Amino acid sequence: MAESLRGLKRSHRCAELSAANVGEEVTVMGWVQKQRNKGGIIFVDLRDRSGILQVIFEEADCGSEAFAKAEKMRSEFVVAVVGTVEKRAGGVNENLKTGEIEVRAKQARILAEAETPPFPVEADSKTKEEIRLKYRFLDLRRPDIQKKLMLRSKIVTEMRNFMAKEGFLEIETPILCKSTPEGARDYLVPSRVHPGNFYALPQSPQLFKQLLMCSGYDRYFQIAKCFRDEDLRADRQPEFTQADMELSFVDVEDVLDVNERLIKHVCKEAIGLDVQLPLPRITWQDAMDRYGSDKPDTRFGMELINVSDVVKDCGFGVFTSALENGGSVRGLNVKGQGAMPRKKIDALVDMAKGSGAKGLAYLCIGEDGSIKSSFAKFMTEEQLSALVKAMDGENGDLLLFAADKNTIVWGVLGQLRLELGKQLGLYDPNQFNFLWVTEFPLLEWSEEENRFKAMHHPFTMPMEEDWEYIDSDPGRVRAKAYDIVLNGVELGGGSVRIHQNDIQEKMFEVLGLSKEVSQERFGFLLTAFKYGVPPHAGLAYGVDRFVMLLTHADSIREVIAFPKVKDASDLMSDAPNVVDQEQLDELGIAIVAREDKKAEETEEKTEE
């Protein structure tokens, strides 16, 4: 039967004890990791969030009642122990923080018994993630998960400390907002008080933080919960946390400066990493041309090489037709991989096709200088030699080429570069490479919607020197936008905001939003802009991603206490789920049955 504390107070967490405490009487509490009964002596490994401590029960010291309790103890029992700290008799355990000591028990209480858990509560669990997330309350007891979540807490605390010293005010913005559908899908919340109307959960505090700048608060900061109804992946969740900020009377350099110092402070205090400033910078155009990505991993080389001019007159139709259609031909030199088996090359070709390419051309240079290629027969020896030279090809190298629209070529080679970097071990996984990517395009063309869309959001300030092209060549206009990247992952992004009404109105016009629609969606912001708005800029970090990278986690699910899985469901609480008809009636909502899209497609094919 479980006992109560009855006035017993914990004196230390398990791993807070050390050789400095030898001889002291202590009270420790936690979960039983393991119990080993050696007859006249029982060893119990006691665990809490600080670590593991060995406790020894001998009947002569603790009495028959406490010894009997120790005999009953099993994995995950919650117990309290009063005892004396001693030097460990059996030699030092180098694997434990408390490996020099143990506690000789005098008293014990079983505070809660436990069923046998469905998987061992231990670090580096090999249990399937689906099972661990179903029993997340047990999974969260694992020392490696606890370490990550405690580091997350420290990172957020250090962010707050730094921002407070820099004069930022922490202000909360609303969770129930107006839907402004210009970007990802909103999560909608029906209103009972206003039948037929809906709130949206915020995708970010963007509009509200700009209003705070209009209101004179000068420097705003918030650890903000945000929501986006979009497909999930390893570094994305339907609900996520941002470290969000906005500053008045600043330009790009001011924002980058304060954030570089924030990164340096957080990394030093949280993991002891000394980040060298200033951080490197690269323009969006250079990032795409060199790495095929706007979030490049700069821990290794293997940069893209544009060979369009070299192959423009060759006889290989795949290359020339891409150039005739306004595209490009670019390549990767995979050093020392000229003897890569055909099976592996075919896998790379399949990957390229999965990224949107029609195929992938390759050229293998043997150690003797011989060439094997999927396209050599279409080129003269001089053309082939010029291509190899342009690619800095040497004996033993593998050259890979993509030819298509720039966006496809960048995407294909960028993905291949990352995959090969991982496969070939071209970078140190313990290295941290921060990078600013600047001068993003203001707009990007949507083939699906046949219109320009804002690459970031419609409140981003264009670069003054490009504004003259907004009507004649909108795609040429660059933005005062910037992303902070770490090891090939976008940590956060921001921009200088538009604060002039005429530019904002023109931006809406270019995006195809009429004055009526703009007023309907963003009227409260546009009205505020009529009453004196300062130049302002901001940035937001994905806290989950930041912690994931600093802890070397494989997924942000490892650094979120109660994460969702890929279909946006919570396996532990079984959310989302049905609700009572009474709740739906109160909201005036009717559920309309909708046939599964895949089932409809199957039926159509069957009919055909």
Sequence and secondary structure as in RCSB ss.txt:
>XXXX:A:sequence
MAESLRGLKRSHRCAELSAANVGEEVTVMGWVQKQRNKGGIIFVDLRDRSGILQVIFEEADCGSEAFAKAEKMRS
EFVVAVVGTVEKRAGGVNENLKTGEIEVRAKQARILAEAETPPFPVEADSKTKEEIRLKYRFLDLRRPDIQKKLM
LRSKIVTEMRNFMAKEGFLEIETPILCKSTPEGARDYLVPSRVHPGNFYALPQSPQLFKQLLMCSGYDRYFQIAK
CFRDEDLRADRQPEFTQADMELSFVDVEDVLDVNERLIKHVCKEAIGLDVQLPLPRITWQDAMDRYGSDKPDTRF
GMELINVSDVVKDCGFGVFTSALENGGSVRGLNVKGQGAMPRKKIDALVDMAKGSGAKGLAYLCIGEDGSIKSSF
AKFMTEEQLSALVKAMDGENGDLLLFAADKNTIVWGVLGQLRLELGKQLGLYDPNQFNFLWVTEFPLLEWSEEEN
RFKAMHHPFTMPMEEDWEYIDSDPGRVRAKAYDIVLNGVELGGGSVRIHQNDIQEKMFEVLGLSKEVSQERFGFL
LTAFKYGVPPHAGLAYGVDRFVMLLTHADSIREVIAFPKVKDASDLMSDAPNVVDQEQLDELGIAIVAREDKKAE
ETEEKTEE
>XXXX:A:secstr
     TT      GGG  GGGTT EEEEEEEEEEEEE SSEEEEEEEETTEEEEEEEEHHHHHHHHHHHHHH  T
T EEEEEEEEEE TT   TTSTTTTEEEEEEEEEEEE     SS   SS  S HHHHHHTHHHHTTSHHHHHHHH
HHHHHHHHHHHHHHHTT EE    SSB    SSS   EEE SSSTT EEE  S SHHHHHHHHHTT  EEEEEEE
EE  S  BTTB SEEEEEEEEEES  HHHHHHHHHHHHHHHHHHHH     SS  EEEHHHHHHHHSSSS  TTS
    EE HHHHTTSS HHHHHHHHTT EEEEEEETT TT  HHHHHHHHHHHHHTT S  EEEEE TTS EEESS
GGGS HHHHHHHHHHTT  TT EEEEEEE HHHHHHHHHHHHHHHHHHTT S TT   EEEEE  BSEEEETTTT
EEEESS TTB B GGGGGGTTT GGG BBSEEEEEETTEEEEEEEEB   HHHHHHHHHHTT  HHHHHHHHHHH
HHHGGG    EEEEEEEHHHHHHHHTT SSGGGGSSS   TTS BTTTTBS    HHHHHHHT        HHHH
HHHHHHH 
